[in-house]
Amino acid sequence: MSPNDSMPKLGHQNNDTAHVQLPQPVITKLGCQSTTPGRKHKLNAYAFQQDAIVTFKGHQYATYWSNAGPDDGDALYLCVARRQLRPRSDAPVLDNEDEVRAESAYEWEVLELRDYKQTDDDGHNTISLGICPGDGTIHLAFDHHCDILRYRYSRRDVATQPCTVSWRPDIFSVTLDYLPGIPSTHKPLRDVTYPRFGFLGEDMFFSHRDGKAGLGNDHLYTYNGKNGRYKYIGPYLTGIQSNPYVNGMTSRDGVLHVTWVYRGFVDYPGWDDPLDTKHKQQAGPNGAENNHNICYAYSDAGGYAWRNGRGEVIADLRDPAKFPIDVRGKGRTMTNDCNGIVVFDVPKGKGLMNQEAQAVDQEGGVHVLNRDMMNEGGTYLWKHYYRSSDGTWTQRALQVITEGSKRGQVAISKTGDLYAILPDSTTKSMRILRATKAGGYADYRQVWKGDGLGGEPLVDSARLEYDNVLSVFARNDPVDPAEHPAEGQAVAILDFELPMEDKDPKADEDSMRDTSDPSDVDGQPISQAPKKRRLARKQASGTALAEVSE
């Protein structure tokens, strides 16, 4: 099956229109055409990938591991796909070019970098993709769990002038163990886990962890879109007998926002042996039971100076040779004991997850999705931790977490509403909750549910800003694997057209449910009788319903 073929069936979707408020998504599939029986772990769709799917200048890019068939055995290869986005179905047709664009939508072009073979069966070893707006380069960091850097980048203008570029492997460099401007002898690049990229004005940021679970730091770099070189900012987060696990780093209106949890370190035999590899196991000696505290900081100085939620400078990473401490006034990193960074005190053993999700709204409000068991009954609950634009933090429960459920995701629509995408591993299903800006992000309501989805969902935040379409990147995981036995590792991309105008939350009062009371969370779809409309355009190469709900 080619990447542009319609997915035959994504399990059983909740098509009962009495329970559906979002239009049914258009679904396309990318990746693994055959199974990898020798692998226990699947390497696509993990919460800490930033990013696996991103939109820039009307094109969408996705990256994933795949193989080409049984002859590849258990080996996987790095794939990068792109497609030109069609106008929304409710957008007016302006000219013939617009019609051609609509006809060609969802046609993925895929390039496969077969000069690098991925063989480690470790769920940490994912791919992250970044784009620099200033020079149109695409950047890839991949296959890390306490490993030397593995990095590739494209020629200039590949993303800024996509229609002039042939999509083929030779637009990318070979695999490098250094960053342009940063030599391979740079010590943090010898020990990389969880690489992240993100827009930073016309430039781009890059971060990663070094060290091991419970004993590591996060490092920050910037890539300059004018000279094509990286600059090392420094270890902006330093763990003291712990390591910070970042929920995400988000740039909005020139401000970098980061939230994280700490994982305390517990000694184990051989932990200080340079040849120790126990920490490279899928679940090493220091597990999530040692996670504690939700923390927050922001930088309005390009990552050089960091402030707590009260606006107090708590770290200044400028070069001490040029800016001695009596000028900077603060140390060169944020540590566990920095004043004002802990926004929710969650003890160890209370279910806090590492690297769940965060998003920042148009008003500068910070939204964190995580979980804990801090309620009186000790129920394991997904929670929305929210910092309003005036600096006030609140927390509300979303729903009960079933045993073994993967990490979820949050996103902010172009109209400022919050969407939480929550997977359920036990039923291979995924549901989407919405909380409106007009309702103060307190009116959570289920607006979609679908089955046959696995992994940890990722979202294309840039596309929401572009055309208010929610693109969800997940794994195709059929409810009945016997029905599609070769598609268990494929990537499913679901595109939901979100409303372009805010709705009055009181208009749907009867179908709304505030789940801040855990006893009111029953996991059932919330009833609503939606109107129907027929799609204004022909859908191209994806699976969609002819009638959708709104």
N, C-alpha and C positions, 0 to 999 in steps of 0.2 A: 504494500500500500504506500503510495507516495505521500509526502507531507501535505499536499493540497487536497487529497481525497477527503470526502466527508467522513467523519467518524460514524461508523455504523450504528453504535448505540453506546451511550455513556451510562450503563446501568439503568436504573429506573429513576427518572426525574419526577419530581412532584408537579404533575401537570394539572392538578385539581385547581381550576382557576379561582375557586372560592378561597384558596389559601395562598395565592401567588400575587405579590404586589410588584415585583420587578418583571420586565419582559423576559421571556425565556432567552437564554444566551445563544449567540452563534458560537459554535464549537469547532476548533480545528485541532489537529494532532500533529505532533512532531516527535521524531525519535524512534528508539529501539524497535527494529523490525523483527527481532527474534529474542528469545529468552536468554538469560545468562545463568544457567543452572548452578554454576560453581560459586556464585555470589550470594551472600546473605543480605547485603545492603544495597539499596538503590541510591544513586548519587544525585538525583535531580529532585528539586523542590524541598529545600530545607530553609527554615525561617531566617537563618543567619546569612543567606545569600543577598548581597546588596551590590549589584542587582542581577537578577537572572532575566528580567524583561524590562525594557525601557523604551520610551518614545522620544524622538527628536526630529524636528522639522518634517513632520508628516509621515515619517517612517517609524516602524516599530522593529526592535531588535530583541532577539531571545537567544539564550545560550544554554546548552545542555550536553550531557554525555550520551553517546549512542554507539551502536555498531551497525554494520551493513548486512549482517546475516549470519547464519550458522558457522560459516567458515572463519569468522572472527573469534569464535569461542567466547570466552569471558572477557576478552579485551574490549575496552571502550575508547572512543575517540571524541575529541572536542569538536562540537558543532556550533556554528553561529548562523542564525537565520534572520532574514529581514523581510519586511513586506511594506508596501505603500498602503496607507490607511485610506479607506473609502470615506466619503462624507457620511454623516449620520443619516439614517433613513428619513428623518424629519427635516433635513436641510434642503433648501430650494436648489433645483438644478439651474446652474448659471450659464453653462455653455457646453459645447460638445466635449471639451477636455474633461469637464466634470463628469460627464456620462462615461467616458472611457475609464476614468479613475474609479468610478463605481463598479464598472464591469471587472476591472482587474484586481479589486480588493481581495484580500485573504489569499493571494497567490504568494506563498512563502518561497523565497530563494534560500537555499541552504548550502553552505560551504562546510566541508569537513577537513579538519587539519590532521591528516593521517600520519604525519611525521612524529607525532607524540602518542604513545600508547599508555593508557591508564590501566594499571593492574592491581593497585592496592584496594582490598575490599574493606573500605572504611568510609562510613557515612559523613565524615568531616570533609572529605576530599572533593568538594564541589567546585563550581566555577562562578566567578563574579565578573560582571561586565560594567565598564564605565565609558562615558563619552565626554570629551572636552569640547564645549561649545566654541571656544576660541579658534581651534585649528581643525575641528572635525575628525580628530583621531578617536579610534575605538580601542579600549584597553581591556585586557583579559588577565586575570590572576586565577590559578587553578591548581588542584591536586595537592593541597596542603593539610598536614596535621603535624605541626612541629617539624616542618621541613624547610629546606632551602627554597628561596623564592622561585616560582615558575610563572613567567610573565611574557606576554606578547602584546604588541600594539600595531595599529594599522598605519598606513600612509596618511598624510594630511588630506583633509577635505573629503574623506570617505563618507562621513556623516553630514557634512554641510552641503555637499553637492552629490547626493546619492544617485541621481538619475544619470550622472556622467561616469559612474564607476561600475565596472563589471564585477559582479560578486563572485570572487574566486579566491582560493587560498593565498595566492601570492600578494594580496594586498596586506597581509600580516607578516610581521617579522618572524624569525625563528624563535624558539623558546629561549628566554634569557634568564639569568640568575641575578640580574641587577636592574635598576631603573635608570633611564636616561638622566644623567646628572648625579646619580647615587651609585658608587661602585659596589661590586659584589662583596668587597671586604667590609662593608657597613654591617656591623654585627647583628642588628635586628633582622636583617634580610636573610640571615642564616637559620632562622627559627620562626617560621611564619605559620599562623593559623588564622582563619576567619578574615580574609581580605575583604575590604569594602571600598567602593567607589561612590562618588556623588558629585553633582553639579556644585560649583562654587563660583557664581557669576559667570564670567567668560573662561574661568579656569576649572579645575577639578580637584577634589581631595581624594586621598587614598589613605586607608588605615589598616592596621592588622594587629593581632596579638603576638607577643613572643612568650617564651616560658611554657609552663604546663598548667593544667587545670589546678586551680587553687594557688598558683605561684607564678604570676605573670603580669605583664603590663600591656597597655595599648599605645601604639605609636601612630603619629600623624604626619602626613606629607601633603604638599600641594604640587600640582602640575600646572605649569605656566603655558597658556595657550599661545603666547607670542613666541617664546624661544624653544618650546618643546622639551623642557627639562623639569625634573622634579626638584623640590627643595624639602629638606627634612625639617619639620617644625619641632619634633621632639616627642618624648614619652608623656603625652598629655594626661594619661591615667596610669598611676603606679599602684600596684597592690602591695600591701604590707602583710605578709603571711596570708596572702589571699590573691585572687585575681579578679579584675572587673570583667563582667560579661555584659556587653553592650546590647541593648534592645534595638538600637539603630542610631545613626547620625543623620540629621536632617538639616539642610540649608533652606532658610526661608527669609527673603528680604534682607540678605546680607548677614544673617545671624545663624550660627551653627548651634543646634540643640542636640544634646546627648543625654540619654537616660541609661542606667545600668543597675545591675545587682552585683553584690560581691559573693564570691565563693571562698570560704575559709579553707586554709590548708591544714591537712592532717598528715603527720609523718607516716610513712610506710617503709618497710625494709628496702633499702637501696635507692631511696628517693634522691640522694645526693651523689649517686654514681653517675659520672658523665655518660656512661654507656647505657643507662637505664632507659627502657622503652615501655615500662608498664603504663606510663601516662599517655602512650599513643594507642592504647586499646580504645575500642568504641565506647566503653564505659569504664573509665580508669578508676584508680583507687580513691580519688576525691570526687564524689558524685553530687548530684543536685540536692541531696539532703543537707549539704553545707551552704546552700545559697541563703543569703539574707539581705534585707534592706533594699528599698528602691531609692535610687539616687538620681539627682538632676543637676546639670550645669549648662551654661551657654557661653558662647564666645561671639562678641560683636567686633572682634579684631582679627578675623581670618584664622582663628585657631591659636594665635599667639598668647592671648590673655583670656582667662576663663573666670566666670562669675557664678556665684551661687544664685538661688532664686530671688534673693533680696537685692541683687545687683552688686554685691561686694566682690571685689577681685580676690580670688583665692589661689590663682597660679598665673605666673608670667613666664612664658617659654622663650623669651627673647635671648639672644646670645649673651651669656654672662661676660664674655670678653669685651663686648661693646656696651652692655648694660649691666653693671654690677648690681648686687642685691640691694645696695642702699639706694639705687635708682629705681629698680623694679619693685622692691618692697615685699616681694613674695618669692617663694620657692619656684622651681622650674617645672613642677608637675602637681597634679591633684592626687592626694593620698587619702586613705581611709578616714583620717582625722581632720580633714579640711572642714572648716566651719560651714554649716548650713547646707551640706550636700544631701543629707538623708531627708527625704520627704515623707517616707512611710517606713516606720520601724517594724520590720517583719523578721522575727527570730528564725534561726536555723530550724529545720524540721517542720516548717509550716507550709510546705508545698510550693514555695516560690520557684518559678522557672527561670532559667537563664536564656537570654536572647529571644524573647518572645516578639514583641513588636511595638513600634511607636509611629506616630504621625504628628504633623504640625499643621494647624489650620491657618486660614488666611488672616486671622486676627492675632496670630502668634500663640494661640493656645496649644498646649502640648497634651497629646493623648497617648497613654500607654496601655497596652493590653498585656496582662499577666494574670496570675492566679495565686490564691493562698487558701489557707484553712483557718483564718483568724476569727470566723464567726463563732458564736457560742456553741453551736452543735458540731463544729469541726468539719463541716461539709466542704468538699473541695470545689471551689467556685472560680470560674473565669471572672475577672474584674476589669472594669474600666477606671483607670486612675487618670484624673484630668486636672491640669493646671490651666485655669482660665487666664485671659490676657491681663488681668489685674494681679496675677500671682497667687491666687487662691487655689489650693489643692483639694479635691474631693475624690471619693471612691464609691463606686456602685457595683453591685454584683450583676453579672449578665445571665449566667445559667450554670447549672451543675455540670461538672466535667466527668465524663465517663472514664472508667479506668483505662489507662493506656493512650488517651487521646493525645494527638500530636499538638504542636504549637499552632496558634492561630495568627491572624494578621488584621491590621486596621488600615483604613484609608480615608482620606478626606475628599469629597467630591468638589467639583468646580463651584457648586452652590454652597459649600461649607458644611454639608451634612457628613456624619460619621457612619462608616460601614465597617462592621466587624465580621470577618470570615472565619468561621469556627469549624474545624474538622472533627469527625467522630470516627476514631479508628475501629471501634467495635462493629460499626455498621457500614463502614466504607462510604460515609456520607459527609456532606458539607452543607452548612446552613449559613445564611447571611442575615445579620441583624442591622437595622438602621436606627440611628438616633439623630434627630434633626437639630440643626443650629437654632431654629426658631423655638424649639422645645428645651433649649439649654442643655442639650445632649443628655437628657434624662428620660426620654421617651422611647426606649428600646423596643423594637418590634421585628419579628421575623418577617423577611420579605422574599426569601427564596430558600429552597432546599433541593438538593440533588444527590443521587447515589452514584456509586461507581467511581469515586474520587479518592485518591490517597495522597500521601505525603503531607507536607506543610505548605499551605497556600502562600503565594507571593503575589504582589500587585504591582501594576505599572502606574506609579503615582504621577509621572509626567504626562501620561495619556489622559488622566482625569483633568489635569490643567488644560490640556489641548482641546479635547472635545467632549469631556464628561462621559467617557465610556470606561467602565470598570473592567479592565483585563485581568483575569485571575489565572495564574500559572500554577498548575497542580499536576499530579501524576494520574494517569488513567489506571484505575484499579477496578476492573469489572467485578460486580457482585458475584457473578458466576464465572470464574476463570476458565472453565471448560468451554464457555461460549466464545471467548477470544483469548486463547491461551498464550498467544505470542505478543500480546499488547500490555503485559503487566508493568513494563518499565517505560511505556510511552508517556510523553508530556501532553497534557490536555490544556488548551488555552480557551477560556470562556470569556466572551465579550458581552457585557451587559450595557445597554444604553440607559443611562440614568436620566431622571427628569432634568430638564434644563432650567426649570424654575422651582423655587421653594414652594412647598405645599404647607398650608396651615395645619399644624399638627392636630388641632382640635377638630378638624373636619373628619378625621378618621378615629375619633375618640373611642368608639365602640370596639375597634380592632386593635387598639394600642394596649400594650402591657408594660408597666414599669416593673422590671424584675429585680429591683434593688432588695426586695424581700426574698431571701432564698426559698422560702416556703411556697412562693408563687412561681417558681421555675419548674415547669413540668415538661419542657422540651417539645411541646406540641405546636404544630403550625397554628398561626393566629388567623382567624377567619376574616375575610374581607371579600366583598363582591366587586371585582374590578370591571371597568369598561374594557371593550376590545376595539382594536383598530387593525386595519390591514397594512402590512408593511408598504411603504411608499416606493420602495426600490426592490429590484431583484437582488436577492442575496447571492453572493458569489463564493463558491467553493467551500463554504462552511455549512454546518447543520443549523437550521433555525426553524422556528415554528412560523407558519404563515400568519397566524394570529398571535398577537402578544398582548400581555396585560400591562396596564399603566395605572 
